[in-house]
């Protein structure tokens, strides 16, 4: 058994016993002794999150990813913690980056669940911020908050967000590292985000009731035309 593996086991045993302080000392010592190891730093973040230190958790998860950018567990925990602290834009960007690097099959479903949670949280915040804008409360902070929410759907950081009021609702022009996008939002129709250069829709959420599905013919019977009445042409 390697020294690293033995130290990780020691810290894990202390964590499971409920001695978080001792476990944190072991993992921090391991992280210092093995500066390339992402797991020891990740475990520090887990303990800090468990004890309520969200800022410390974010710091340790970032360091874990710095040591190994493909360490998907750290990306998942970082995204979830950022979402808890209302930084949904950064959370979405972290998840997208991790998914492009490849995620183990056993972790993929949790990644998708986390992304869905981030989208739902961002949409609630978007509804609130857009409602304020439609109500006439137009200021830089409200527009910037909308930009952060929209960034969560794109999985990208938004460097600038400009508001255009149209007869159909609100339009936002976004600048991101991936290019420019326009987002059209209406509380009645939903949210559509398109690439500014091509017009290609990259994200859509419908508001209101979905369209009624077409009625299918009874099972085992094909739809037949009504017979014409005798004497009709």
C-alpha positions as CSV (number, residue, x, y, z in Angstrom):
1,X,0.0,0.0,0.0
2,X,1.4,3.4,-1.0
3,X,1.9,6.2,1.6
4,X,-0.7,8.3,-0.2
5,X,-3.3,5.6,-0.2
6,X,-2.6,4.9,3.5
7,X,-3.0,8.5,4.4
8,X,-6.2,8.8,2.5
9,X,-7.6,5.8,4.3
10,X,-6.6,7.2,7.6
11,X,-8.4,10.5,6.9
12,X,-11.5,8.7,5.6
13,X,-11.7,6.6,8.7
14,X,-11.6,9.7,10.9
15,X,-14.2,11.4,8.7
16,X,-16.6,8.4,9.0
17,X,-16.1,8.3,12.8
18,X,-17.3,12.0,12.9
19,X,-13.9,13.5,13.9
20,X,-13.9,16.1,11.1
21,X,-11.2,18.2,12.7
22,X,-8.7,15.4,12.8
23,X,-9.7,14.2,9.3
24,X,-9.1,17.7,8.0
25,X,-5.7,17.8,9.5
26,X,-4.8,14.5,7.9
27,X,-6.1,15.5,4.4
28,X,-4.4,18.9,4.6
29,X,-1.1,17.3,5.5
30,X,-1.5,14.8,2.7
31,X,-2.3,17.6,0.2
32,X,0.9,19.4,1.2
33,X,3.0,16.2,1.0
34,X,1.5,15.1,-2.3
35,X,1.1,18.4,-4.3
36,X,-0.2,16.6,-7.4
37,X,-2.9,14.6,-5.7
38,X,-6.5,16.0,-6.3
39,X,-8.3,13.6,-3.9
40,X,-6.8,14.9,-0.6
41,X,-7.8,18.5,-1.5
42,X,-11.2,17.3,-2.6
43,X,-11.7,15.6,0.7
44,X,-10.8,18.8,2.5
45,X,-13.6,20.5,0.5
46,X,-16.1,17.8,1.4
47,X,-15.4,18.4,5.1
48,X,-15.5,22.1,4.9
49,X,-18.9,21.9,3.1
50,X,-20.1,19.5,5.8
51,X,-19.2,22.0,8.5
52,X,-20.8,24.9,6.7
53,X,-17.8,26.6,5.2
54,X,-19.0,27.1,1.6
55,X,-16.3,29.5,0.7
56,X,-13.6,27.1,1.9
57,X,-15.3,24.3,0.0
58,X,-15.3,26.3,-3.2
59,X,-11.6,27.1,-2.7
60,X,-10.6,23.5,-2.1
61,X,-12.6,22.2,-5.1
62,X,-11.0,24.7,-7.4
63,X,-7.6,23.6,-6.2
64,X,-8.5,19.9,-6.8
65,X,-9.5,20.8,-10.3
66,X,-6.3,22.8,-10.8
67,X,-4.3,19.7,-9.9
68,X,-6.5,17.5,-12.2
69,X,-8.9,19.3,-14.5
70,X,-10.6,16.0,-15.4
71,X,-11.4,15.2,-11.7
72,X,-15.2,15.0,-12.2
73,X,-16.1,14.6,-8.6
74,X,-14.6,17.9,-7.7
75,X,-16.4,19.6,-10.7
76,X,-19.7,18.2,-9.5
77,X,-19.2,19.3,-5.9
78,X,-17.9,22.7,-7.0
79,X,-20.9,23.3,-9.3
80,X,-23.4,22.2,-6.6
81,X,-21.8,24.5,-4.0
82,X,-21.6,27.5,-6.4
83,X,-25.3,27.0,-7.1
84,X,-26.1,27.0,-3.4
85,X,-24.3,30.3,-3.1
86,X,-26.4,31.7,-6.0
87,X,-23.6,31.7,-8.5
88,X,-25.5,29.7,-11.1
89,X,-23.6,31.1,-14.1
90,X,-20.2,29.9,-12.8
91,X,-21.9,26.6,-11.7
92,X,-23.2,26.0,-15.3
93,X,-19.8,26.8,-16.7
94,X,-18.0,24.3,-14.4
95,X,-20.4,21.5,-15.4
96,X,-20.1,22.2,-19.1
97,X,-16.3,22.2,-18.9
98,X,-16.3,18.9,-17.0
99,X,-18.8,17.2,-19.4
100,X,-16.6,18.2,-22.4
101,X,-13.6,16.4,-20.7
102,X,-15.6,13.2,-20.2
103,X,-17.3,11.9,-17.1
104,X,-17.3,8.4,-15.7
105,X,-20.6,6.5,-16.4
106,X,-21.4,6.2,-12.7
107,X,-21.2,10.0,-12.2
108,X,-22.9,11.1,-15.4
109,X,-26.5,10.8,-14.1
110,X,-25.6,12.9,-11.0
111,X,-24.0,15.5,-13.3
112,X,-27.3,15.7,-15.3
113,X,-29.3,16.0,-12.2
114,X,-27.1,18.9,-11.0
115,X,-27.4,20.6,-14.3
116,X,-31.2,20.3,-14.2
117,X,-31.2,21.8,-10.6
118,X,-29.0,24.7,-11.8
119,X,-31.3,25.4,-14.7
120,X,-34.4,25.4,-12.5
121,X,-32.7,27.7,-10.0
122,X,-31.5,30.0,-12.8
123,X,-35.0,30.1,-14.3
124,X,-36.6,31.1,-11.0
125,X,-34.1,33.9,-10.6
126,X,-34.6,34.9,-14.3
127,X,-38.4,35.2,-13.7
128,X,-37.8,37.4,-10.7
129,X,-35.3,39.6,-12.4
130,X,-37.3,39.9,-15.6
131,X,-40.4,40.7,-13.6
132,X,-38.6,43.6,-12.0
133,X,-37.4,44.9,-15.4
134,X,-40.9,44.6,-16.9
135,X,-42.2,46.5,-13.8
136,X,-39.9,49.4,-14.7
137,X,-37.1,48.7,-12.2
138,X,-34.4,48.9,-14.8
139,X,-30.9,49.2,-13.4
140,X,-27.4,47.7,-14.1
141,X,-27.6,45.2,-11.2
142,X,-30.9,43.7,-12.4
143,X,-29.6,43.4,-16.0
144,X,-26.4,41.9,-14.8
145,X,-28.3,39.3,-12.7
146,X,-30.3,38.3,-15.8
147,X,-27.0,37.9,-17.6
148,X,-25.7,35.5,-14.9
149,X,-28.9,33.5,-15.1
150,X,-28.7,33.2,-18.9
151,X,-25.0,32.2,-18.6
152,X,-26.2,29.2,-16.5
153,X,-28.2,27.9,-19.5
154,X,-25.3,28.5,-21.9
155,X,-22.7,27.0,-19.5
156,X,-20.6,30.1,-20.1
157,X,-19.5,33.2,-18.2
158,X,-21.3,36.3,-19.5
159,X,-19.0,39.4,-19.8
160,X,-21.7,41.8,-20.8
161,X,-25.5,41.8,-21.0
162,X,-27.6,44.5,-22.8
163,X,-31.3,44.9,-22.6
164,X,-33.7,45.6,-25.5
165,X,-37.4,45.9,-24.8
166,X,-39.6,44.6,-27.7
167,X,-43.3,44.4,-28.2
168,X,-43.0,40.6,-27.6
169,X,-41.1,40.8,-24.3
170,X,-37.4,41.3,-23.3
171,X,-34.4,40.7,-25.5
172,X,-30.9,40.4,-24.0
173,X,-27.7,40.6,-26.1
174,X,-25.0,38.6,-24.4
175,X,-21.2,38.6,-24.9
176,X,-19.5,35.4,-23.8
177,X,-16.1,33.7,-24.4
178,X,-18.0,31.4,-26.9
179,X,-19.4,34.3,-28.9
180,X,-22.4,36.6,-28.9
181,X,-26.0,35.4,-28.2
182,X,-29.4,36.9,-28.1
183,X,-32.0,35.8,-25.6
184,X,-35.7,36.5,-26.0
185,X,-37.8,36.1,-22.8
186,X,-41.5,36.4,-22.2
187,X,-43.4,35.1,-19.1
188,X,-46.1,33.9,-21.4
189,X,-44.1,32.2,-24.2
190,X,-40.8,31.3,-22.5
191,X,-37.0,31.7,-23.1
192,X,-35.2,31.2,-26.4
193,X,-31.4,31.7,-26.7
194,X,-29.9,31.9,-30.2
195,X,-26.4,32.4,-31.6
196,X,-26.2,36.1,-32.8
197,X,-24.2,35.3,-35.9
198,X,-26.2,32.3,-37.2
199,X,-29.6,32.6,-35.5
200,X,-29.3,28.9,-34.4
201,X,-31.4,28.2,-31.3
202,X,-29.2,26.6,-28.6
203,X,-31.6,26.7,-25.7
204,X,-35.4,26.8,-25.3
205,X,-37.8,26.6,-22.4
206,X,-41.6,26.9,-23.0
207,X,-43.8,28.8,-20.6
208,X,-47.5,28.1,-20.1
209,X,-49.4,24.9,-21.0
210,X,-47.9,22.6,-23.7
211,X,-49.8,22.2,-27.0
212,X,-52.5,19.6,-26.9
213,X,-51.3,16.3,-28.3
214,X,-53.1,15.0,-31.4
215,X,-55.6,12.3,-30.7
216,X,-54.6,8.8,-31.8
217,X,-57.1,6.3,-33.3
218,X,-58.3,3.6,-30.9
219,X,-55.8,0.8,-30.4
220,X,-56.1,-1.9,-32.9
221,X,-58.3,0.2,-35.3
222,X,-57.2,2.4,-38.1
223,X,-58.7,5.8,-38.6
224,X,-61.4,5.5,-41.3
225,X,-63.4,8.2,-43.1
226,X,-67.1,8.5,-42.3
227,X,-69.2,6.8,-44.8
228,X,-71.1,9.0,-47.1
229,X,-74.9,9.2,-46.8
230,X,-76.9,7.5,-49.5
231,X,-77.5,9.8,-52.4
232,X,-74.7,12.2,-51.5
233,X,-72.1,13.0,-54.1
